[in-house]
Amino acid sequence: LIRDFFQDRRNGVFVDVGANHYRATSKTYYLETELGWSGIAVEPQREFAADWAKHRPRSRFLPFFVSDASNQTARLYVIRRMSPVASSDPAFVQRFGTPDEVRDVPTITLNDLLDAERVTRIDFLSMDIELHEPRALKGFDIQRFKPSLVCIEALLPVRQQILDYFTGHGYVLVGKYVWVDLENLYFAPLGAVR
């Protein structure tokens, strides 16, 4: 879907929030390894950092939990054998099993992170942080960074909040992807969708 939207454009810039494993289920792996994109991978599970450094040299891995406030601590509930479901929502994680570990992880707003990294343009923003997306969006000035395409996990408990956020900021749902991907929603600025 992402390749379709960008028509395999080369050398773009991505921000991958909730990046997790460098390849498995990654929405940015192909962009970097085949199309020469570069970007930022944000993931509070530090154990993924070494593989990102080894296999994704055009990405900068930052071990933060993206939220609505910086310089605080969030609780991250982790099931080691199912690292993609790590979340700050214990009830969400317990649907998959008993957490093996509860970690205190540093928070940062997306605005602060992008400013610190001197990012001024985003072609593609991916966000998959297990029901924390609405809070992360509160710390993101979408009007300033204007991503060309956003892919965001929009599970039912937070879907309406996500729809309201993007609608309120002049973004529209990319309709042709709605029936193909049932967990994520894809948004683009009004007028940009072909």
Summary of the structure (lengths in Angstrom):
residues: 194
radius of gyration: 15.7
end to end distance: 13.7
largest distance: 46.1
contacts: 611
relative contact order: 0.16
helix: 34%
strand: 25%
